[in-house]
């Protein structure tokens, strides 16, 4: 049955990605800005294994792909997926027997298979990053088994692009001869002068091999947040870390959490490609993204007005609707809190709005663990469009809204990701949310009868004297805590 939320259809959308290394089905909840996976499964088929030598798809991989596709199509139909996009990439595109493979796949499964041109694959990789980070600016590099896609992103759109036969499976086949991998890589990259457009910007690394490298970097540096998306290092840090990762032996790699053993043979090649890109593009920072071609295809299915939404704010609205208590209270909180932050910048305003929307989303957690649960859920939620420090700041603001203790052990590991000013701000936002929810019980309409006023190091709360909901004794202590955090004194005025 089709459900509608604010005029949107929530029918699931399915995408089957027939890649050089794996065949994957992802089913997304439809009709919303954030590509929320309802189901995600892959089968490693290695269709592109040996392609560089034989020019044909790997025979064993073909049989595995047929079986995986039959399963995935059947599952998608039972999940109610009407729109099922089946995409094939470099291996199928370049193999001499790619067309017969597609024809047989279509006959067996009864669904059309679209073989992407290199430019289409690059565009979708760029759109996937833009789906998650609309302000992305630099070069997206998507490394698969059969190809490497490079695309400029700026102004919310993908630009110039190229697809190159530098996938890790093809490189593995090619370097078995006398030609070293770096020579093959440079042969294709050196002529791409437009890559210099990413100088001083970001290099966005997409693809399973580079996700494995991100895991290894997090593990090696003891980084406190084990979230791959938007894990960022400076270009200088990347140039230091990558040779270390590339030199690790098989045993050391196998011990790292989150790294598939099947990827281990190709990791040195993946490191080599990434290192050369850092040298040629000369970005300011290296950003690992978990969003690529599939998310780009999902993004293309959305109406233009939905594509223009902020992915973080849209996700917060979605989470708030699921909480089903007082979802309209967030905008009131946002306006009521404005006097506290007169010099607020747009990124800070955006995070404060997200905190206001999430300020009542965890009311149904156990009261003894509410602050802890809220902190962990926000910190680890599959939000898009958040840098790691922003993710920590948002989680801390919601944590303080639920009276979380500043010295608690649970928050200590991630505090170093924030400077002192940001820590103070998250505390003030959280305490302001707690004060507002104390005044109103989280309901709508009441908050507009009160007003905050900040002047001469004095925080004044103006309340109507004839409103029983604002009876003395219910909010004074909360106001004092907020004023203390802001370095001023508290006054309540009843008019």
C-alpha positions, -999 to 999 in steps of 0.1 A, spaced: 0 0 0 13 35 -9 17 58 21 19 96 17 37 120 39 32 157 31 22 149 -4 51 125 -11 49 89 -23 69 65 -1 70 36 -26 104 20 -23 130 25 -50 154 -4 -59 188 -1 -76 208 -31 -87 244 -22 -94 261 -47 -116 297 -38 -111 331 -52 -120 336 -68 -86 302 -72 -71 264 -71 -78 245 -52 -52 208 -45 -45 199 -15 -25 162 -7 -18 156 29 -6 126 44 10 112 66 -17 99 101 -17 123 117 7 155 137 4 177 112 22 184 79 6 175 57 35 184 20 27 156 -4 36 177 -33 23 213 -36 12 230 -68 0 258 -76 -23 272 -107 -40 309 -107 -49 310 -120 -85 343 -105 -99 328 -101 -134 358 -80 -143 385 -104 -132 408 -112 -161 391 -87 -184 423 -68 -191 439 -100 -204 410 -118 -221 387 -90 -231 358 -111 -217 338 -113 -185 350 -139 -159 329 -171 -167 325 -180 -130 315 -145 -123 288 -146 -150 272 -176 -134 273 -160 -100 258 -127 -114 229 -146 -129 221 -162 -96 225 -130 -76 203 -111 -101 176 -136 -99 176 -134 -61 177 -97 -60 148 -92 -86 127 -116 -67 134 -99 -33 127 -65 -48 93 -76 -61 83 -90 -27 94 -57 -11 69 -39 -32 95 -22 -55 78 -10 -86 108 11 -98 138 -12 -102 168 4 -119 193 -23 -130 227 -6 -140 258 -22 -154 292 -4 -153 327 -8 -167 332 -45 -169 300 -51 -188 305 -20 -209 340 -29 -220 338 -67 -223 334 -82 -258 307 -105 -244 290 -77 -225 260 -74 -249 251 -111 -248 255 -111 -210 230 -82 -208 206 -98 -232 206 -131 -213 203 -113 -179 173 -94 -192 157 -126 -205 162 -146 -173 151 -118 -149 125 -100 -170 139 -65 -162 158 -42 -185 195 -36 -178 210 -3 -186 247 -3 -195 261 31 -184 284 50 -206 316 62 -189 303 98 -187 270 86 -172 288 66 -145 310 96 -137 280 119 -135 262 96 -111 293 94 -89 293 132 -87 256 133 -80 260 108 -52 285 130 -34 263 161 -41 233 142 -28 251 139 6 270 172 4 253 198 -18 282 223 -12 308 198 -23 336 216 -43 365 199 -59 370 165 -76 351 133 -70 371 101 -76 351 68 -77 374 37 -78 357 5 -88 369 -29 -100 369 -20 -137 373 18 -139 381 50 -121 356 79 -126 368 115 -121 343 144 -121 345 180 -110 318 192 -86 309 228 -79 278 249 -75 257 219 -67 263 202 -100 288 178 -116 310 192 -143 338 179 -165 344 142 -161 364 112 -175 363 75 -170 396 56 -170 405 18 -171 422 21 -137 399 -1 -116 417 -23 -91 409 -56 -109 421 -43 -142 452 -28 -126 459 -61 -109 458 -79 -143 479 -52 -160 508 -50 -135 515 -87 -136 537 -78 -166 568 -56 -166 550 -23 -164 549 -9 -128 515 3 -115 525 39 -111 535 41 -148 501 28 -159 483 52 -135 504 82 -146 499 74 -183 462 81 -179 463 109 -153 491 131 -166 471 144 -195 441 156 -174 450 192 -169 415 201 -157 422 181 -125 441 211 -113 407 228 -107 406 208 -75 438 224 -62 432 238 -27 397 222 -26 386 187 -17 393 153 -32 363 131 -25 373 94 -25 344 70 -33 344 32 -37 348 1 -16 386 -1 -18 389 34 -5 363 28 22 386 0 34 415 25 34 395 49 55 388 21 80 426 15 81 433 52 86 408 54 115 422 23 131 459 34 127 454 69 141 430 58 169 405 83 156 376 85 180 347 84 156 343 52 136 321 67 108 335 65 73 313 91 56 330 125 56 360 111 74 385 139 64 422 143 66 444 171 53 463 164 21 495 164 41 481 139 66 470 117 37 504 118 21 518 106 54 492 80 62 488 63 28 524 50 24 520 35 59 488 18 50 502 6 17 532 -9 34 512 -30 58 515 -67 55 486 -91 48 485 -101 85 484 -66 98 457 -57 73 436 -87 82 435 -77 119 420 -42 111 383 -41 119 358 -34 91 381 -45 62 370 -74 40 396 -101 34 385 -102 -2 398 -66 -7 432 -71 8 450 -81 -24 439 -49 -42 445 -24 -14 481 -16 -23 469 -6 -58 440 14 -44 466 32 -22 488 39 -52 460 54 -72 449 77 -44 485 88 -37 489 98 -73 456 117 -73 468 136 -42 500 146 -60 482 157 -92 451 173 -79 468 190 -49 437 193 -28 436 209 6 419 178 21 409 143 14 373 134 21 361 98 21 325 95 10 302 64 13 279 79 -13 285 73 -50 268 60 -81 238 44 -65 230 74 -44 234 95 -75 209 74 -93 185 77 -64 190 115 -64 180 117 -100 147 101 -93 137 129 -68 116 159 -79 136 191 -82 120 207 -51 131 177 -30 166 177 -45 169 213 -33 163 204 3 190 204 29 197 167 35 204 172 72 173 192 79 152 169 58 165 139 78 157 156 111 121 163 99 118 127 90 131 115 123 108 140 141 77 127 122 86 92 133 87 104 169 51 116 166 47 138 196 49 176 189 67 178 155 58 215 148 76 227 179 111 229 163 104 261 143 91 278 174 122 269 193 144 282 165 128 316 165 126 319 203 163 312 207 176 338 182 184 365 208 210 342 224 232 341 193 233 375 177 266 368 158 255 334 145 270 322 112 250 302 87 266 268 95 260 274 132 224 284 125 219 252 104 232 230 133 210 249 158 180 243 137 188 206 135 191 205 173 157 223 177 141 197 154 157 168 174 151 184 208 121 162 215 128 132 193 140 110 221 112 115 246 104 78 246 138 66 257 142 53 292 147 84 314 178 70 331 195 66 298 178 93 277 208 117 274 232 88 266 208 73 240 201 106 224 239 114 222 248 80 206 219 79 182 226 114 168 263 107 168 259 75 148 228 83 127 231 80 90 228 117 85 241 133 53 258 166 49 276 166 82 313 170 88 325 149 118 329 179 140 294 191 131 281 156 139 297 158 174 284 193 180 248 183 172 250 152 193 263 172 223 236 198 220 209 172 221 228 154 249 228 186 271 191 191 263 185 159 281 206 169 311 237 150 301 266 156 324 296 175 309 321 152 326 305 119 316 328 93 302 307 86 272 313 120 256 350 123 264 365 105 234 349 128 208 354 161 226 389 167 211 372 171 177 357 204 189 373 237 200 364 253 233 341 279 217 321 252 199 318 231 231 304 262 250 279 269 222 266 233 222 261 235 259 241 268 255 220 254 228 212 223 248 204 242 279 182 266 260 163 236 246 159 222 281 145 255 294 120 258 265 108 223 269 104 229 306 83 260 300 60 243 275 61 206 280 71 204 244 37 216 231 32 242 205 18 277 210 29 285 246 65 294 238 54 323 217 40 340 248 75 342 263 106 361 252 143 360 258 163 392 260 201 394 263 218 427 271 247 439 293 256 404 305 220 399 317 197 371 303 161 381 308 131 358 304 99 377 300 67 358 309 30 367 310 19 370 346 -15 356 339 -5 323 322 -8 294 347 16 272 326 43 297 336 38 296 373 68 306 395 92 278 404 91 258 373 118 274 351 140 296 372 167 271 379 169 261 342 173 298 333 201 302 358 220 273 343 217 287 308 228 322 320 258 307 338 269 288 307 266 321 288 286 340 314 258 363 325 232 366 352 195 355 350 164 376 355 127 366 352 102 394 344 65 387 347 44 413 329 
